[in-house]
Amino acid sequence: MLPKYKRILLKLSGESLMGDKNFGMDSAVISQYAQDIKSITDLGVQVAVVIGGGNIYRGMNEAETGIERAHGDYMGMLATVINGMALQAGLEKVGVYTRLQSAIKMEQIAEPYIRRRAIRHVEKGRVVIFGAGTGNPYFTTDTAGSLRAIEISADVILKGTRVDGIYTADPEKDPTATKYETVTFQECLSKNLRVMDMTAFTLCMENNLPIIVFNMNKEGNLRRVVTGEKVGTLVTG
């Protein structure tokens, strides 16, 4: 089966790594993600990954924590590197060559982010995991995902979530919510559909980079998306 996309950026939330736990990461989830990513690299798809850090630390209300926003954001960036290392270990366990690149220098555990080197890695079939967000506070890992996808000329952003697409309302709260098969960038804005944070979404819209929102926790879904099956919701121009 031929893949529809040659180069993809997979955006994962840190919370998804928790599985049924309240904190940290579930080795079964990491194992499933590693197998799913391997299944598409076996098809020849070039893969980059951006992962959040919400399972370890997420930017919290400064008034509650006493930690200023910028300081808290840097803590969150370090959490994404921990998650990146965990996913890297899971991928290498199943025989997938990987490189972890960090937007914050930490040479002992990750390469510094260098755009040309990242492109060369994916061209050689290695999975590149981008850690530490953009390296700047006040930006989310959604924005990091959009930015890196554009920088490496990815064909699409695949946003792996716990729900199987974009709905008219939150399907976990509203049983009458209906799912969109496809939706335009402008419709997302006019209907206030929260696909990504606004900075990330605007980057995708201005660069005409399609987004597919799908349920990553269902085994095999990633391969189905990459081979062109109608899985999740496609956001396009």
MDAnalysis code that builds the backbone (N, CA, C; Angstrom):
import MDAnalysis as mda
import numpy as np

u = mda.Universe.empty(711, n_residues=237, atom_resindex=np.repeat(np.arange(237), 3), trajectory=True)
u.add_TopologyAttr("name", ["N", "CA", "C"] * 237)
u.add_TopologyAttr("resid", np.arange(1, 238))
u.add_TopologyAttr("resname", ["MET", "LEU", "PRO", "LYS", "TYR", "LYS", "ARG", "ILE", "LEU", "LEU", "LYS", "LEU", "SER", "GLY", "GLU", "SER", "LEU", "MET", "GLY", "ASP", "LYS", "ASN", "PHE", "GLY", "MET", "ASP", "SER", "ALA", "VAL", "ILE", "SER", "GLN", "TYR", "ALA", "GLN", "ASP", "ILE", "LYS", "SER", "ILE", "THR", "ASP", "LEU", "GLY", "VAL", "GLN", "VAL", "ALA", "VAL", "VAL", "ILE", "GLY", "GLY", "GLY", "ASN", "ILE", "TYR", "ARG", "GLY", "MET", "ASN", "GLU", "ALA", "GLU", "THR", "GLY", "ILE", "GLU", "ARG", "ALA", "HIS", "GLY", "ASP", "TYR", "MET", "GLY", "MET", "LEU", "ALA", "THR", "VAL", "ILE", "ASN", "GLY", "MET", "ALA", "LEU", "GLN", "ALA", "GLY", "LEU", "GLU", "LYS", "VAL", "GLY", "VAL", "TYR", "THR", "ARG", "LEU", "GLN", "SER", "ALA", "ILE", "LYS", "MET", "GLU", "GLN", "ILE", "ALA", "GLU", "PRO", "TYR", "ILE", "ARG", "ARG", "ARG", "ALA", "ILE", "ARG", "HIS", "VAL", "GLU", "LYS", "GLY", "ARG", "VAL", "VAL", "ILE", "PHE", "GLY", "ALA", "GLY", "THR", "GLY", "ASN", "PRO", "TYR", "PHE", "THR", "THR", "ASP", "THR", "ALA", "GLY", "SER", "LEU", "ARG", "ALA", "ILE", "GLU", "ILE", "SER", "ALA", "ASP", "VAL", "ILE", "LEU", "LYS", "GLY", "THR", "ARG", "VAL", "ASP", "GLY", "ILE", "TYR", "THR", "ALA", "ASP", "PRO", "GLU", "LYS", "ASP", "PRO", "THR", "ALA", "THR", "LYS", "TYR", "GLU", "THR", "VAL", "THR", "PHE", "GLN", "GLU", "CYS", "LEU", "SER", "LYS", "ASN", "LEU", "ARG", "VAL", "MET", "ASP", "MET", "THR", "ALA", "PHE", "THR", "LEU", "CYS", "MET", "GLU", "ASN", "ASN", "LEU", "PRO", "ILE", "ILE", "VAL", "PHE", "ASN", "MET", "ASN", "LYS", "GLU", "GLY", "ASN", "LEU", "ARG", "ARG", "VAL", "VAL", "THR", "GLY", "GLU", "LYS", "VAL", "GLY", "THR", "LEU", "VAL", "THR", "GLY"])
u.atoms.positions = np.array([
    [0.845, -1.192, 0.000],
    [0.000, 0.000, 0.000],
    [0.883, 1.246, 0.000],
    [0.628, 2.144, -0.968],
    [1.461, 3.329, -1.088],
    [0.980, 4.438, -0.164],
    [1.912, 5.128, 0.486],
    [1.502, 6.234, 1.356],
    [1.059, 7.443, 0.540],
    [0.119, 8.202, 1.086],
    [-0.362, 9.426, 0.437],
    [0.601, 10.576, 0.692],
    [1.288, 10.523, 1.838],
    [2.191, 11.606, 2.221],
    [3.622, 11.082, 2.294],
    [4.556, 11.895, 1.802],
    [5.955, 11.476, 1.819],
    [6.642, 11.866, 3.132],
    [6.307, 13.057, 3.636],
    [6.948, 13.556, 4.859],
    [5.875, 14.148, 5.768],
    [5.814, 13.687, 6.994],
    [4.774, 14.145, 7.919],
    [5.392, 14.657, 9.216],
    [4.662, 15.545, 9.881],
    [5.010, 15.895, 11.251],
    [3.873, 15.417, 12.143],
    [4.204, 14.570, 13.087],
    [3.231, 14.026, 14.026],
    [3.289, 14.834, 15.316],
    [2.165, 15.445, 15.667],
    [2.085, 16.234, 16.907],
    [1.325, 15.431, 17.952],
    [1.993, 15.127, 19.053],
    [1.391, 14.352, 20.137],
    [1.309, 15.199, 21.394],
    [0.256, 14.998, 22.173],
    [0.161, 15.707, 23.455],
    [0.872, 14.898, 24.527],
    [1.429, 15.597, 25.497],
    [2.062, 14.892, 26.607],
    [1.048, 14.078, 27.395],
    [-0.176, 14.620, 27.536],
    [-1.218, 13.923, 28.298],
    [-1.535, 12.551, 27.724],
    [-1.396, 12.406, 26.396],
    [-1.720, 11.119, 25.773],
    [-0.798, 10.003, 26.259],
    [0.416, 10.377, 26.693],
    [1.363, 9.358, 27.169],
    [0.967, 8.780, 28.521],
    [0.055, 9.460, 29.225],
    [-0.325, 9.000, 30.560],
    [-1.169, 7.736, 30.510],
    [-1.852, 7.502, 29.373],
    [-2.789, 6.374, 29.336],
    [-3.877, 6.590, 30.372],
    [-4.076, 5.617, 31.244],
    [-5.091, 5.725, 32.301],
    [-4.533, 6.287, 33.602],
    [-3.253, 6.668, 33.584],
    [-2.641, 7.194, 34.807],
    [-2.973, 8.672, 34.983],
    [-2.703, 9.187, 36.164],
    [-2.952, 10.600, 36.447],
    [-1.721, 11.461, 36.235],
    [-0.574, 10.828, 36.037],
    [0.678, 11.569, 35.921],
    [1.709, 10.668, 35.264],
    [2.700, 11.289, 34.631],
    [3.807, 10.502, 34.078],
    [3.455, 9.838, 32.770],
    [3.999, 8.656, 32.549],
    [3.798, 7.984, 31.261],
    [3.532, 6.504, 31.444],
    [2.774, 5.954, 30.497],
    [2.399, 4.550, 30.493],
    [3.237, 3.839, 29.432],
    [4.013, 2.853, 29.832],
    [4.906, 2.169, 28.886],
    [4.125, 1.495, 27.757],
    [2.877, 1.078, 28.032],
    [2.057, 0.439, 26.993],
    [1.698, 1.437, 25.894],
    [1.429, 2.685, 26.272],
    [1.104, 3.723, 25.283],
    [2.329, 4.033, 24.432],
    [3.485, 4.170, 25.082],
    [4.718, 4.453, 24.334],
    [5.020, 3.311, 23.366],
    [4.816, 2.083, 23.812],
    [5.046, 0.907, 22.961],
    [4.118, 0.922, 21.745],
    [2.837, 1.261, 21.965],
    [1.875, 1.310, 20.848],
    [2.253, 2.402, 19.855],
    [2.614, 3.579, 20.383],
    [3.007, 4.672, 19.497],
    [4.242, 4.289, 18.673],
    [5.195, 3.632, 19.326],
    [6.420, 3.223, 18.625],
    [6.095, 2.253, 17.491],
    [5.226, 1.287, 17.755],
    [4.846, 0.320, 16.717],
    [4.108, 1.007, 15.575],
    [3.223, 1.949, 15.919],
    [2.476, 2.666, 14.880],
    [3.404, 3.506, 14.012],
    [4.374, 4.176, 14.648],
    [5.325, 4.979, 13.872],
    [6.192, 4.073, 13.004],
    [6.611, 2.931, 13.541],
    [7.406, 1.982, 12.751],
    [6.630, 1.511, 11.521],
    [5.314, 1.313, 11.691],
    [4.504, 0.804, 10.572],
    [4.488, 1.769, 9.391],
    [4.656, 3.078, 9.653],
    [4.673, 4.014, 8.517],
    [6.089, 4.270, 8.006],
    [7.094, 4.158, 8.889],
    [8.463, 4.273, 8.373],
    [8.784, 3.079, 7.477],
    [8.161, 1.939, 7.767],
    [8.343, 0.757, 6.915],
    [7.780, 0.976, 5.517],
    [6.826, 1.918, 5.389],
    [6.261, 2.267, 4.074],
    [7.127, 3.287, 3.341],
    [8.166, 3.795, 4.026],
    [9.035, 4.799, 3.423],
    [8.651, 6.226, 3.750],
    [7.707, 6.400, 4.688],
    [7.293, 7.749, 5.079],
    [8.372, 8.376, 5.963],
    [8.683, 9.639, 5.701],
    [9.647, 10.377, 6.508],
    [8.892, 11.036, 7.665],
    [9.364, 10.809, 8.893],
    [8.592, 11.186, 10.080],
    [9.382, 12.100, 11.015],
    [8.731, 13.187, 11.417],
    [9.230, 14.027, 12.511],
    [8.130, 14.091, 13.559],
    [8.520, 14.255, 14.813],
    [7.556, 14.234, 15.915],
    [7.795, 15.439, 16.827],
    [6.706, 16.089, 17.223],
    [6.747, 17.084, 18.299],
    [5.806, 16.586, 19.378],
    [6.278, 16.587, 20.608],
    [5.478, 16.052, 21.710],
    [5.387, 17.083, 22.829],
    [4.228, 17.162, 23.454],
    [4.015, 18.101, 24.553],
    [4.599, 17.585, 25.856],
    [4.367, 18.342, 26.921],
    [4.920, 17.948, 28.224],
    [3.895, 17.958, 29.340],
    [2.610, 18.026, 28.979],
    [1.558, 18.194, 29.974],
    [1.387, 17.063, 30.960],
    [1.941, 15.895, 30.648],
    [1.862, 14.773, 31.595],
    [2.842, 14.939, 32.760],
    [3.817, 15.836, 32.593],
    [4.819, 16.071, 33.632],
    [4.642, 17.460, 34.237],
    [4.564, 18.454, 33.382],
    [4.367, 19.824, 33.865],
    [3.743, 20.640, 32.748],
    [2.750, 21.429, 33.093],
    [2.193, 22.346, 32.115],
    [2.106, 23.736, 32.746],
    [2.212, 24.755, 31.886],
    [2.156, 26.117, 32.389],
    [0.896, 26.344, 33.203],
    [1.064, 26.657, 34.447],
    [-0.087, 26.825, 35.330],
    [-0.294, 28.293, 35.668],
    [-1.389, 28.566, 36.329],
    [-1.725, 29.921, 36.714],
    [-0.656, 30.472, 37.660],
    [-0.053, 31.581, 37.248],
    [1.028, 32.165, 38.052],
    [0.562, 32.510, 39.466],
    [-0.687, 32.957, 39.587],
    [-1.224, 33.321, 40.900],
    [-1.314, 32.110, 41.826],
    [-1.554, 30.927, 41.233],
    [-1.685, 29.712, 42.045],
    [-0.334, 29.134, 42.437],
    [0.614, 29.141, 41.490],
    [1.887, 28.461, 41.720],
    [2.977, 29.361, 42.269],
    [2.860, 30.654, 42.020],
    [3.933, 31.568, 42.397],
    [5.112, 31.519, 41.443],
    [4.962, 30.765, 40.336],
    [6.028, 30.665, 39.330],
    [5.644, 31.538, 38.141],
    [6.506, 32.478, 37.793],
    [6.162, 33.376, 36.690],
    [6.045, 32.593, 35.386],
    [5.266, 33.119, 34.438],
    [4.919, 32.413, 33.212],
    [6.149, 31.951, 32.421],
    [7.108, 32.846, 32.214],
    [8.282, 32.487, 31.414],
    [9.056, 31.345, 32.068],
    [9.231, 31.423, 33.390],
    [9.951, 30.388, 34.129],
    [9.212, 29.050, 34.000],
    [7.886, 29.093, 34.170],
    [7.080, 27.879, 34.054],
    [7.129, 27.277, 32.656],
    [7.171, 28.139, 31.638],
    [7.243, 27.647, 30.264],
    [8.561, 26.903, 30.009],
    [9.648, 27.423, 30.574],
    [10.930, 26.716, 30.428],
    [10.874, 25.350, 31.123],
    [10.214, 25.288, 32.263],
    [10.037, 23.990, 32.936],
    [9.265, 23.032, 32.046],
    [8.232, 23.548, 31.373],
    [7.462, 22.722, 30.448],
    [8.297, 22.228, 29.279],
    [9.210, 23.071, 28.798],
    [10.101, 22.661, 27.693],
    [10.972, 21.474, 28.105],
    [11.473, 21.506, 29.341],
    [12.282, 20.383, 29.824],
    [11.447, 19.108, 29.901],
    [10.173, 19.259, 30.253],
    [9.280, 18.088, 30.298],
    [9.127, 17.460, 28.911],
    [9.092, 18.290, 27.866],
    [8.959, 17.731, 26.511],
    [10.204, 16.941, 26.119],
    [11.357, 17.348, 26.630],
    [12.587, 16.605, 26.323],
    [12.552, 15.228, 26.999],
    [12.058, 15.174, 28.231],
    [11.908, 13.886, 28.921],
    [10.988, 12.965, 28.114],
    [9.859, 13.509, 27.648],
    [8.940, 12.706, 26.841],
    [9.585, 12.269, 25.525],
    [10.365, 13.184, 24.935],
    [11.058, 12.840, 23.698],
    [12.042, 11.701, 23.898],
    [12.744, 11.713, 25.025],
    [13.685, 10.631, 25.332],
    [12.948, 9.302, 25.519],
    [11.775, 9.364, 26.161],
    [10.992, 8.145, 26.378],
    [10.519, 7.562, 25.043],
    [10.015, 8.436, 24.166],
    [9.564, 7.963, 22.849],
    [10.741, 7.451, 22.037],
    [11.885, 8.126, 22.141],
    [13.096, 7.689, 21.444],
    [13.476, 6.271, 21.880],
    [13.434, 6.012, 23.185],
    [13.765, 4.683, 23.699],
    [12.781, 3.638, 23.173],
    [11.484, 3.998, 23.127],
    [10.473, 3.075, 22.614],
    [10.680, 2.757, 21.148],
    [11.036, 3.765, 20.364],
    [11.254, 3.556, 18.930],
    [12.494, 2.704, 18.667],
    [13.562, 2.989, 19.409],
    [14.785, 2.236, 19.176],
    [14.640, 0.786, 19.629],
    [13.758, 0.548, 20.583],
    [13.485, -0.812, 21.041],
    [12.883, -1.668, 19.927],
    [12.123, -1.020, 19.018],
    [11.513, -1.769, 17.907],
    [12.310, -1.616, 16.611],
    [13.518, -1.069, 16.726],
    [14.422, -1.046, 15.582],
    [14.313, 0.159, 14.672],
    [13.768, 1.260, 15.187],
    [13.660, 2.484, 14.390],
    [14.780, 3.438, 14.787],
    [15.568, 3.874, 13.811],
    [16.639, 4.826, 14.088],
    [16.036, 6.199, 14.353],
    [16.511, 6.871, 15.406],
    [15.945, 8.160, 15.778],
    [17.032, 9.174, 16.077],
    [16.630, 10.437, 16.047],
    [17.459, 11.527, 16.534],
    [16.567, 12.447, 17.350],
    [17.040, 12.826, 18.532],
    [16.339, 13.798, 19.359],
    [17.052, 15.129, 19.215],
    [16.308, 16.152, 18.784],
    [16.885, 17.492, 18.657],
    [16.174, 18.421, 19.639],
    [16.940, 19.222, 20.330],
    [16.389, 20.114, 21.339],
    [16.615, 21.573, 20.961],
    [15.573, 22.382, 21.171],
    [15.694, 23.820, 20.925],
    [16.471, 24.512, 22.041],
    [16.697, 23.805, 23.160],
    [17.556, 24.289, 24.237],
    [18.776, 23.378, 24.276],
    [19.959, 23.934, 24.274],
    [21.166, 23.116, 24.181],
    [21.338, 22.212, 25.397],
    [21.484, 20.937, 25.154],
    [21.823, 19.954, 26.191],
    [22.524, 18.798, 25.484],
    [23.777, 19.043, 25.134],
    [24.526, 18.188, 24.214],
    [24.653, 16.733, 24.670],
    [24.632, 16.497, 25.987],
    [24.830, 15.124, 26.462],
    [23.673, 14.199, 26.082],
    [22.481, 14.772, 25.861],
    [21.325, 13.907, 25.591],
    [20.628, 14.183, 24.268],
    [20.895, 15.329, 23.633],
    [20.189, 15.657, 22.389],
    [21.055, 16.546, 21.512],
    [20.841, 16.435, 20.217],
    [21.475, 17.358, 19.284],
    [20.803, 18.724, 19.413],
    [21.530, 19.795, 19.136],
    [20.844, 21.087, 19.018],
    [19.979, 21.080, 17.768],
    [18.883, 21.838, 17.779],
    [18.040, 21.894, 16.582],
    [18.756, 22.640, 15.473],
    [19.016, 21.942, 14.380],
    [19.593, 22.552, 13.175],
    [18.725, 22.079, 12.008],
    [18.091, 23.026, 11.343],
    [17.100, 22.692, 10.312],
    [17.659, 21.761, 9.241],
    [18.787, 22.078, 8.668],
    [19.335, 21.268, 7.577],
    [19.690, 19.852, 8.055],
    [20.174, 19.762, 9.284],
    [20.509, 18.440, 9.818],
    [19.235, 17.624, 10.029],
    [18.182, 18.278, 10.510],
    [16.902, 17.581, 10.701],
    [16.377, 17.032, 9.383],
    [16.443, 17.854, 8.336],
    [15.976, 17.407, 7.012],
    [16.808, 16.228, 6.526],
    [18.115, 16.305, 6.735],
    [19.002, 15.202, 6.300],
    [18.666, 13.916, 7.055],
    [18.362, 14.016, 8.338],
    [18.000, 12.827, 9.113],
    [16.739, 12.158, 8.553],
    [15.692, 12.947, 8.303],
    [14.451, 12.326, 7.813],
    [14.647, 11.762, 6.413],
    [15.483, 12.418, 5.610],
    [15.780, 11.884, 4.275],
    [16.457, 10.522, 4.361],
    [17.236, 10.310, 5.427],
    [17.921, 9.028, 5.625],
    [17.038, 7.989, 6.318],
    [15.777, 8.357, 6.591],
    [14.847, 7.407, 7.188],
    [14.832, 7.386, 8.699],
    [15.512, 8.344, 9.324],
    [15.486, 8.421, 10.782],
    [14.281, 9.230, 11.235],
    [13.697, 8.839, 12.350],
    [12.618, 9.626, 12.948],
    [13.252, 10.720, 13.803],
    [12.913, 11.969, 13.523],
    [13.456, 13.089, 14.285],
    [12.406, 13.562, 15.288],
    [12.789, 13.598, 16.553],
    [11.907, 14.083, 17.617],
    [12.402, 15.462, 18.020],
    [11.524, 16.447, 17.903],
    [11.886, 17.824, 18.259],
    [11.448, 18.088, 19.695],
    [12.412, 18.382, 20.568],
    [12.117, 18.643, 21.968],
    [12.283, 20.109, 22.321],
    [11.780, 20.489, 23.492],
    [11.909, 21.832, 24.063],
    [11.144, 22.893, 23.283],
    [10.076, 22.488, 22.612],
    [9.216, 23.451, 21.922],
    [9.974, 24.289, 20.922],
    [9.703, 25.605, 20.931],
    [10.441, 26.508, 20.047],
    [11.713, 27.024, 20.721],
    [11.864, 26.716, 22.016],
    [12.989, 27.255, 22.779],
    [12.672, 28.596, 23.401],
    [11.428, 29.060, 23.213],
    [11.021, 30.370, 23.733],
    [9.774, 30.238, 24.598],
    [9.698, 31.000, 25.692],
    [8.459, 31.002, 26.475],
    [7.336, 31.682, 25.706],
    [6.116, 31.487, 26.185],
    [4.903, 32.077, 25.612],
    [4.481, 31.432, 24.289],
    [5.140, 30.343, 23.896],
    [4.711, 29.591, 22.719],
    [4.407, 28.157, 23.138],
    [3.373, 27.581, 22.546],
    [2.987, 26.213, 22.895],
    [3.718, 25.209, 22.009],
    [3.579, 23.922, 22.348],
    [4.157, 22.890, 21.482],
    [3.341, 22.742, 20.195],
    [2.091, 23.197, 20.170],
    [1.355, 23.268, 18.899],
    [2.074, 24.211, 17.938],
    [2.485, 25.356, 18.454],
    [3.216, 26.314, 17.622],
    [4.544, 25.720, 17.171],
    [5.223, 25.020, 18.086],
    [6.484, 24.346, 17.711],
    [6.231, 23.343, 16.590],
    [5.131, 22.594, 16.689],
    [4.807, 21.608, 15.652],
    [4.580, 22.260, 14.301],
    [3.809, 23.355, 14.276],
    [3.544, 24.057, 13.014],
    [4.832, 24.633, 12.435],
    [5.625, 25.250, 13.292],
    [6.869, 25.866, 12.850],
    [7.835, 24.835, 12.268],
    [8.049, 23.751, 12.994],
    [8.984, 22.722, 12.512],
    [8.472, 22.053, 11.231],
    [7.163, 21.839, 11.148],
    [6.596, 21.224, 9.938],
    [6.867, 22.089, 8.714],
    [6.697, 23.398, 8.878],
    [6.949, 24.318, 7.761],
    [8.438, 24.352, 7.430],
    [9.274, 24.366, 8.468],
    [10.726, 24.445, 8.251],
    [11.264, 23.238, 7.495],
    [10.738, 22.047, 7.790],
    [11.260, 20.837, 7.127],
    [10.446, 20.475, 5.883],
    [9.509, 21.340, 5.496],
    [8.664, 21.131, 4.302],
    [7.848, 19.846, 4.396],
    [7.217, 19.638, 5.547],
    [6.326, 18.479, 5.700],
    [5.086, 18.676, 4.837],
    [4.503, 17.551, 4.405],
    [3.300, 17.610, 3.565],
    [2.048, 17.871, 4.387],
    [2.082, 17.503, 5.664],
    [0.885, 17.578, 6.504],
    [1.289, 17.498, 7.968],
    [0.459, 18.096, 8.837],
    [0.599, 17.883, 10.284],
    [-0.471, 16.885, 10.694],
    [-0.071, 15.825, 11.364],
    [-1.012, 14.854, 11.910],
    [-1.088, 15.089, 13.410],
    [-2.222, 15.576, 13.861],
    [-2.384, 15.905, 15.283],
    [-3.097, 14.740, 15.967],
    [-2.322, 13.946, 16.696],
    [-2.877, 12.778, 17.381],
    [-3.486, 13.176, 18.711],
    [-4.784, 12.887, 18.882],
    [-5.489, 13.275, 20.098],
    [-6.238, 12.066, 20.662],
    [-7.083, 12.325, 21.676],
    [-7.900, 11.255, 22.261],
    [-9.247, 11.125, 21.570],
    [-9.607, 12.105, 20.733],
    [-10.877, 12.037, 20.005],
    [-10.586, 11.814, 18.522],
    [-11.607, 11.348, 17.795],
    [-11.369, 10.901, 16.419],
    [-11.619, 11.986, 15.375],
    [-11.455, 13.247, 15.763],
    [-11.611, 14.317, 14.792],
    [-12.097, 15.596, 15.438],
    [-12.558, 16.522, 14.595],
    [-13.070, 17.806, 15.058],
    [-14.593, 17.735, 15.052],
    [-15.199, 18.167, 16.140],
    [-16.654, 18.108, 16.290],
    [-17.237, 19.510, 16.432],
    [-18.542, 19.605, 16.241],
    [-19.241, 20.879, 16.400],
    [-19.179, 21.365, 17.842],
    [-19.009, 20.431, 18.779],
    [-18.845, 20.752, 20.200],
    [-17.994, 19.648, 20.816],
    [-17.672, 19.767, 22.089],
    [-16.864, 18.753, 22.761],
    [-17.670, 17.454, 22.867],
    [-17.271, 16.390, 22.156],
    [-18.057, 15.153, 22.172],
    [-18.079, 14.459, 23.527],
    [-17.104, 14.769, 24.381],
    [-17.080, 14.170, 25.717],
    [-18.101, 14.829, 26.647],
    [-18.558, 16.039, 26.253],
    [-19.533, 16.760, 27.080],
    [-20.907, 16.866, 26.414],
    [-20.931, 16.906, 25.084],
    [-22.183, 17.093, 24.345],
    [-22.455, 15.891, 23.438],
    [-23.418, 15.030, 23.797],
    [-23.700, 13.832, 22.989],
    [-24.279, 14.130, 21.608],
    [-24.764, 15.370, 21.395],
    [-25.341, 15.720, 20.089],
    [-24.280, 16.258, 19.127],
    [-23.038, 16.367, 19.576],
    [-21.976, 16.908, 18.726],
    [-21.757, 16.026, 17.506],
    [-21.597, 16.643, 16.350],
    [-21.353, 15.890, 15.110],
    [-19.946, 16.175, 14.601],
    [-19.401, 15.194, 13.910],
    [-18.008, 15.264, 13.455],
    [-17.913, 15.839, 12.045],
    [-16.901, 16.647, 11.820],
    [-16.586, 17.140, 10.480],
    [-15.645, 16.144, 9.795],
    [-15.939, 15.813, 8.530],
    [-14.999, 15.006, 7.742],
    [-13.880, 15.895, 7.220],
    [-14.276, 17.044, 6.655],
    [-13.312, 18.058, 6.220],
    [-13.836, 19.422, 6.650],
    [-12.945, 20.348, 6.874],
    [-13.321, 21.698, 7.272],
    [-12.226, 22.639, 6.786],
    [-12.597, 23.851, 6.409],
    [-11.594, 24.807, 5.932],
    [-11.031, 25.605, 7.114],
    [-9.903, 26.232, 6.863],
    [-9.304, 27.089, 7.888],
    [-10.279, 28.202, 8.291],
    [-10.915, 28.808, 7.283],
    [-11.836, 29.910, 7.568],
    [-13.044, 29.445, 8.381],
    [-13.550, 28.246, 8.088],
    [-14.676, 27.708, 8.864],
    [-14.279, 27.500, 10.324],
    [-13.061, 27.014, 10.528],
    [-12.575, 26.818, 11.908],
    [-12.576, 28.138, 12.669],
    [-12.156, 29.205, 11.982],
    [-12.116, 30.514, 12.621],
    [-13.524, 31.046, 12.884],
    [-14.392, 30.974, 11.871],
    [-15.738, 31.544, 12.008],
    [-16.586, 30.775, 13.016],
    [-16.349, 29.458, 13.115],
    [-17.139, 28.637, 14.040],
    [-16.430, 28.428, 15.382],
    [-15.259, 29.071, 15.515],
    [-14.474, 28.993, 16.758],
    [-14.165, 27.544, 17.155],
    [-13.748, 26.759, 16.165],
    [-13.364, 25.363, 16.421],
    [-11.911, 25.358, 16.885],
    [-11.676, 24.848, 18.075],
    [-10.333, 24.890, 18.656],
    [-9.509, 23.699, 18.163],
    [-8.818, 23.902, 17.051],
    [-7.975, 22.850, 16.484],
    [-6.594, 22.891, 17.134],
    [-6.025, 24.087, 17.159],
    [-4.726, 24.355, 17.782],
    [-4.818, 25.743, 18.401],
    [-3.769, 26.168, 19.083],
    [-3.784, 27.552, 19.538],
    [-3.661, 28.464, 18.312],
    [-4.066, 29.715, 18.468],
    [-4.208, 30.606, 17.317],
    [-2.900, 30.853, 16.576],
    [-1.792, 30.958, 17.296],
    [-0.501, 31.185, 16.631],
    [-0.155, 30.015, 15.726],
    [-0.305, 28.797, 16.241],
    [-0.010, 27.593, 15.458],
    [-0.937, 27.483, 14.255],
    [-2.222, 27.738, 14.491],
    [-3.228, 27.610, 13.434],
    [-2.961, 28.621, 12.317],
    [-2.615, 29.855, 12.702],
    [-2.351, 30.898, 11.708],
    [-1.132, 30.544, 10.858],
    [-0.111, 29.981, 11.480],
    [1.067, 29.543, 10.720],
    [0.685, 28.534, 9.643],
    [-0.151, 27.575, 10.012],
    [-0.586, 26.556, 9.051],
    [-1.419, 27.175, 7.936],
    [-2.342, 28.067, 8.308],
    [-3.226, 28.681, 7.328],
    [-2.438, 29.532, 6.333],
    [-1.508, 30.333, 6.838],
    [-0.745, 31.226, 5.958],
    [0.195, 30.461, 5.033],
    [0.622, 29.274, 5.455],
    [1.536, 28.474, 4.638],
    [0.827, 27.317, 3.937],
    [-0.516, 27.328, 4.006],
    [-1.339, 26.319, 3.333],
    [-0.905, 24.898, 3.682],
    [-0.661, 24.682, 4.962],
    [-0.233, 23.365, 5.451],
    [-1.437, 22.641, 6.047],
    [-1.895, 21.558, 5.422],
    [-3.078, 20.863, 5.937],
    [-2.815, 20.197, 7.293],
    [-3.894, 20.061, 8.067],
    [-3.844, 19.429, 9.390],
    [-4.862, 18.295, 9.396],
    [-4.480, 17.153, 9.912],
    [-5.450, 16.070, 10.130],
    [-5.488, 15.774, 11.620],
    [-6.670, 15.890, 12.206],
    [-6.876, 15.585, 13.622],
    [-7.492, 14.193, 13.712],
    [-6.853, 13.299, 14.471],
    [-7.334, 11.913, 14.525],
    [-7.019, 11.307, 15.888],
    [-7.619, 10.145, 16.144],
    [-7.408, 9.443, 17.414],
    [-6.150, 8.582, 17.317],
    [-5.083, 9.029, 17.976],
    [-3.806, 8.307, 17.932],
    [-3.840, 7.077, 18.825],
    [-4.767, 7.045, 19.786],
    [-4.772, 5.941, 20.742],
    [-5.398, 4.670, 20.181],
    [-6.007, 4.766, 18.992],
    [-6.538, 3.570, 18.342],
    [-5.445, 2.977, 17.458],
    [-5.022, 1.781, 17.805],
    [-3.895, 1.147, 17.111],
    [-4.165, 1.025, 15.610],
    [-3.184, 1.416, 14.803],
    [-3.310, 1.307, 13.347],
    [-3.848, 2.554, 12.675],
    [-4.381, 3.501, 13.464],
    [-4.963, 4.713, 12.871],
    [-3.933, 5.552, 12.124],
    [-2.721, 5.619, 12.664],
    [-1.681, 6.432, 12.028],
    [-1.402, 5.929, 10.609],
    [-1.301, 4.623, 10.467],
    [-1.053, 4.041, 9.137],
    [-2.234, 4.311, 8.197],
    [-3.446, 4.230, 8.732],
    [-4.639, 4.486, 7.908],
    [-4.650, 5.915, 7.390],
    [-4.293, 6.853, 8.266],
    [-4.248, 8.262, 7.854],
    [-3.219, 8.452, 6.750],
    [-2.045, 7.902, 6.957],
    [-0.933, 8.107, 6.025],
    [-1.214, 7.480, 4.657],
    [-1.987, 6.388, 4.635],
    [-2.295, 5.737, 3.357],
    [-3.557, 6.305, 2.706],
    [-4.125, 7.362, 3.297],
    [-5.218, 8.061, 2.628],
    [-6.617, 7.649, 3.014],
    [-6.764, 6.761, 4.007],
    [-8.111, 6.394, 4.439],
    [-8.774, 7.588, 5.134],
    [-10.105, 7.589, 5.121],
    [-10.841, 8.697, 5.742],
    [-10.908, 8.483, 7.252],
    [-9.873, 8.936, 7.916],
    [-9.786, 8.832, 9.369],
    [-9.614, 10.241, 9.931],
    [-10.392, 10.584, 10.945],
    [-10.272, 11.898, 11.558],
    [-10.876, 12.998, 10.705],
    [-10.390, 14.215, 10.927],
    [-10.898, 15.405, 10.228],
    [-9.741, 16.118, 9.540],
    [-9.932, 16.436, 8.256],
    [-8.930, 17.159, 7.478],
    [-9.249, 18.646, 7.491],
    [-8.269, 19.445, 7.897],
    [-8.394, 20.906, 7.842],
    [-7.503, 21.390, 6.697],
    [-8.118, 22.078, 5.754],
    [-7.362, 22.501, 4.576],
    [-7.873, 23.853, 4.104],
    [-7.178, 24.410, 3.104],
    [-7.575, 25.715, 2.608],
    [-8.875, 25.678, 1.851],
])
